[in-house]
Amino acid sequence: MFSHNRKPAQPASECTTLIAADTTIKGDVAFSGRLHVDGKVEGAIRGDGAQAMLTLSEHAVVAGEVQAPHIVINGAITGDVTASERLELARNARVEGNVFYKVLEMSAGAQINGKMVHRAEPPKQLPKPEEKPAGT
């Protein structure tokens, strides 16, 4: 009657939320884990957490700022894009705004109308040299 062989619930970082093709969201969207957009978002999208990943299909349209650690774009964005870890621009990507990234992969055909700004981690500070005693 009751099975003990049930799969455990997926961790939040593995769950995916879908905004379907016929859906329009008017307002800001905040998520953790994964968000896949096939529809339209009129507002900002912000991914929280180190593993947050945003994927925009070739049908997706976003009018607003986009921020997440990992972003894959194959649709259209009007607004600034900030990927604190990795940004992938597929061949149908269209961005009307500035792009801030740490690691960038851009396919032939992707278009950006704005500035591209690389944001690397601040350099690690080297330790101070040890002072040698006088007379050595």
Buried (B, 14 or more C-beta within 10 A) or exposed (E): EEEEEEEEEEEEEEEEEBBEEEEEBEEEBEBBBBBBBBBBBBBBBBBEEEBBBBBBBBBBBBBBBBBBBBBBBBBBBBBBBBBBBBBBBBEBBBBBBBBBBBEEEBEEEBEBEEEBEEEEEEEEEEEEEEEEEEEE
